Amino acid sequence: EINNKMRAIVVNWIIEVHNRFKLLPDTLFLSVIIFDRYMSLVHNIKKKRLQLIGVTSLLLACKYEEIFSPEVRDFVCILDRAYEREDLMEQENEMMKKLKFEVTFPTSLKYYEILRIEFGIGDEYYDYGCFLLELTLLDSRFSNYSQGVIASSVCFMLLKFKDDKNDTFYNWIKISN
């Protein structure tokens, strides 16, 4: 019942909620990973529960990443009172059980922040790289790749964009192997 277009709509909505609450970028990336991991573990998901699953993913990521997380009632308000506090708490409980309480995942943003230093990608390209990473959140095809591969690809594109004549990326791969 769930397809890639529906996933993209929910992820786009998660991004809007993330922006409304002015949360950290790490929270956004972690919430999408939690959402995708949960969706891959549960097969009979009704379309009407997607929004609840999305906001619960964001709630879990907030509890993990944010110093001052929005309260549960804030998330209930965002859901336009379509769900009650208890529904959100039940969904959180179910998701944590399915994920076996494993919510620590390296995100492509973390890899990108490390790799951009390694490759010498300056601050003038940082936002562009973040934009490319955020685009990967919307397309479910990117969930087939590891977060490190996604971040490396963005760094490679940025190096080519800034016309890196030294082939920093290829030299780094040679040294790494």
Summary of the structure (lengths in Angstrom):
residues: 177
radius of gyration: 17.7
end to end distance: 43.7
largest distance: 57.3
contacts: 505
relative contact order: 0.12
helix: 75%
strand: 0%
